Structures are given as C-alpha cells and as structure tokens.
Amino acid sequence: MEPEKTIFQKIIDREIPADIVYEDDVCIAFLDIHPVTLGHTLVVTKSPYRWMDDATDTDVVHAFVVAKNIMKVMKQNLENISLVSVVVVGDEVPHFHIHLIPQNIAEPLAIAQTRQSNYADDSQKQEYVEKIKKGL
C-alpha cells in the first residue's frame, strides 16, 4: 500500500488549490496558508523528500536558487520589506520545504513569529501573488 500523499504532494498534483507564485520541473512555490507575515512563501521540491539531507544535491541547490530569486523579488516588489528570513523545516509537513518570510528589519523574526498574519480578502492575497510572480 502506498503512503498517503502530503498536502504538498496534493498541491503539486493539483488535487487541492494553492496560490502558486512559481513552478518548474523541480520546485513549486506558493503562499503559506498560515503566513507569519503577508507574502510568506514556501518553496517545495516536487520530489517528496522528508528532510533536506534526504534530497539530492541537485534538488537542494535548485530549491535554494529559486528561493534566492523569490527573495530578491519580494524585496523589490513588496512594500516595507527590507529582508526575507529563510527557515528550512520539515516537521509540520513531512516534505522538505523552505519558508521565505518577508519582513521589515525593524521587526525581528522572533516577534513576527508570535503572531499570524491574515490577508484582508482573496483580492489582497492575489495582489501578493502577482507582485511576486511579476518579477520572476
């Protein structure tokens, strides 16, 4: 029996919707459904590696180059963003992924992580998708 798909695999397979900002043969990037800050994006490998050290070197390098390119766009196109924090985890979803959390340097990530941001509505969320996509 095949293991159950993770939520990320379901997004990759288009079984559930996501606000996708980037996609290629190796990675997909989309807005986090529980953003720390508005524009919080996940870069996910399409191969379902549990942890980063399970992934091939090629996929890890590719995922980080994609993350770097998205970070540049966030800093250019999102308002009041002076840096983008990078967090690599795999415990909440057992699939290697990179969190890109846009923030203002005046607010340390530790403070930002104590709250969850929410988009005012779907149109605001789509504005963030378009602002990120247009630079890639």
Disulfide bonds with the S-S distance in Angstrom:
none
